[in-house]
Amino acid sequence: MTARLVVLVSGSGSNLQALLDACADPAFGAQVVAVGADRDDTGGVARAQDAGIPSFVCRVKDFGTRSEWDMALTASVAEFKPDLVISAGFLKLAGDEFLGQFGGRYVNTHNALLPAFPGIHGPRDALDYGVKITGATLFIVDEGVDTGAIIAQVAVPVLDDDTVESLTERIKVAERAQLVDYVGRMAREGWTINGRKVTVP
């Protein structure tokens, strides 16, 4: 059975595109059934429209409280009955309603080796700290900021002449490959969560 993916984006959608490309092969075992965004005019939603995939926008500022937004986002995603929800550069923290519905099957990718350098400046923080190796982390989202149980990690060496931009771009390449690999494996084989340990066959 093909796994149903809902992908959430805030920007250009390069991770989304990598998933769309992978899903074009029936053997991948997954299909993007909808794309959601938290702002208008994102490249991610444009990619979805180009591919004929349903999309929706759920903006925080359109709701009286963050909780109301969270409930609306949850309802929008639930409409598509996903097996997995993928945060692909989605810059909003999901709330209790969302995690109550999709906890354990909501995954995010981060551009550092967690628990080091959480937050939105992973490559910059890694450079500032002077580490020799950084990378990307795929994890199950929980209520914290980049604190969920880790599914997979990939290492990226930090070069002596790296800038934030050059390091970010190299991490993105490794991050996309890891995302596609593990989402496909989770779709085809499933996964188990035992405390902080996530096992993907």
C-alpha positions in Angstrom: 0.0 0.0 0.0 1.3 3.5 -0.9 1.9 5.7 2.1 0.1 9.1 2.0 2.4 12.1 2.7 1.3 15.7 3.6 4.3 18.0 3.3 4.4 21.4 5.2 6.5 24.2 3.8 7.4 27.8 4.5 9.8 28.6 1.6 11.1 27.5 -1.8 10.2 23.8 -1.3 13.6 22.2 -2.3 13.0 19.3 0.1 9.5 19.0 -1.2 10.8 18.7 -4.7 13.2 16.0 -3.7 10.3 14.0 -2.3 8.1 14.7 -5.4 10.9 13.4 -7.6 11.3 10.3 -5.4 7.5 9.6 -5.4 7.5 9.6 -9.2 8.9 6.0 -8.9 6.1 3.7 -7.7 8.7 1.5 -5.9 9.4 4.4 -3.5 6.2 3.5 -1.7 4.8 7.0 -1.0 2.8 9.7 -2.6 2.5 13.4 -1.7 -1.3 13.9 -1.4 -1.2 17.6 -0.2 1.2 20.5 0.5 0.4 23.0 3.3 2.1 26.4 4.0 2.0 29.0 6.7 2.3 32.0 4.4 1.2 33.1 0.9 3.2 32.8 -2.3 5.7 30.1 -1.2 7.7 28.3 -3.8 6.6 25.0 -2.1 2.9 25.7 -2.9 3.8 26.7 -6.4 5.6 23.4 -6.9 2.6 21.5 -5.6 0.3 23.4 -8.0 2.7 22.7 -10.9 2.5 19.0 -10.0 -1.3 19.0 -9.7 -1.2 18.3 -6.0 -3.8 19.9 -3.6 -2.4 22.7 -1.4 -3.6 24.9 1.4 -2.3 28.0 3.3 -2.9 28.3 7.0 -1.6 31.7 8.3 -1.2 32.3 12.0 -2.3 36.0 11.6 -5.7 34.9 10.3 -6.6 33.4 13.7 -7.3 35.0 17.1 -5.0 32.7 19.0 -2.2 30.3 18.3 -4.4 27.5 19.5 -7.1 28.3 16.9 -4.4 28.3 14.2 -3.2 24.9 15.5 -6.7 23.5 15.4 -7.2 24.8 11.8 -3.8 23.4 10.7 -4.7 20.0 12.2 -8.0 19.9 10.4 -6.5 20.9 7.1 -3.9 18.2 7.3 -6.3 15.6 8.7 -8.6 16.1 5.6 -5.9 14.3 3.5 -5.6 11.3 5.9 -1.8 11.2 5.9 0.3 8.3 7.1 3.2 10.6 7.6 3.4 14.4 7.9 6.7 15.9 6.8 8.0 19.3 7.9 10.1 20.4 5.0 11.3 23.8 6.0 8.1 24.6 7.9 9.0 27.4 10.3 6.1 27.1 12.8 5.9 25.0 15.9 2.9 22.6 16.0 0.7 22.8 19.1 -1.0 20.3 21.3 -3.9 19.6 18.9 -1.6 18.8 16.0 0.8 16.6 18.0 -2.2 14.9 19.6 -3.4 13.9 16.1 -0.1 13.3 14.4 2.4 12.6 17.2 4.7 9.8 16.3 4.3 10.3 12.5 5.2 14.0 12.2 8.9 14.2 11.1 11.2 17.2 10.6 14.7 17.7 9.2 17.2 20.0 10.9 20.5 21.3 9.5 22.8 20.3 12.4 23.6 17.2 14.4 21.1 17.5 17.2 21.1 18.0 20.1 23.9 20.5 19.1 22.8 23.7 17.5 19.0 23.6 17.6 16.9 26.5 16.2 17.0 28.3 12.9 20.7 29.1 12.6 22.3 25.6 12.7 25.1 26.1 10.2 26.0 29.6 11.5 26.1 28.3 15.1 28.2 25.3 14.1 30.7 27.6 12.3 30.8 30.1 15.2 31.5 27.2 17.7 34.3 25.9 15.5 33.2 22.3 15.2 34.9 20.1 12.6 31.8 18.0 11.7 28.2 19.0 11.5 25.4 17.6 9.4 21.6 17.0 9.3 19.2 15.3 11.6 15.8 13.7 10.8 13.6 13.4 13.9 10.1 12.8 15.2 8.6 16.2 16.2 7.6 16.7 19.8 6.5 19.8 21.8 10.0 21.2 22.0 12.3 23.0 19.6 14.3 20.4 17.7 14.1 18.0 20.7 12.3 15.0 19.3 13.5 11.4 19.1 16.2 11.1 16.3 15.4 8.9 13.3 18.7 9.4 11.4 21.7 11.6 11.1 24.3 12.3 8.4 27.7 14.0 9.0 29.0 16.8 6.9 32.6 18.0 7.4 33.2 21.7 8.1 35.9 23.0 5.8 38.5 25.6 6.8 37.2 28.1 4.2 33.5 27.5 4.8 31.1 30.4 5.0 27.6 30.1 6.4 26.3 29.9 2.8 28.7 27.2 1.5 28.2 25.0 4.6 24.5 25.5 4.4 24.4 24.4 0.8 26.5 21.2 1.4 24.3 20.3 4.4 21.2 20.7 2.2 22.5 18.1 -0.3 23.1 15.6 2.5 19.8 16.5 4.2 17.7 16.0 1.1 19.2 12.6 0.4 18.7 11.5 4.0 15.1 12.8 4.0 14.2 10.9 0.8 15.9 7.7 1.9 14.3 7.5 5.3 10.8 8.7 4.3 10.8 6.0 1.7 12.0 3.4 4.2 9.4 4.5 6.7 6.7 4.4 4.0 7.6 0.9 2.8 8.7 -0.8 6.1 7.2 1.2 8.9 9.0 2.3 12.1 8.9 1.9 15.8 9.4 4.4 18.6 10.6 3.2 22.0 11.3 6.1 24.3 13.9 8.2 22.4 14.9 5.3 20.2 13.4 5.2 16.7 14.0 2.1 14.6 13.5 2.0 10.8 14.0 -1.4 9.2 
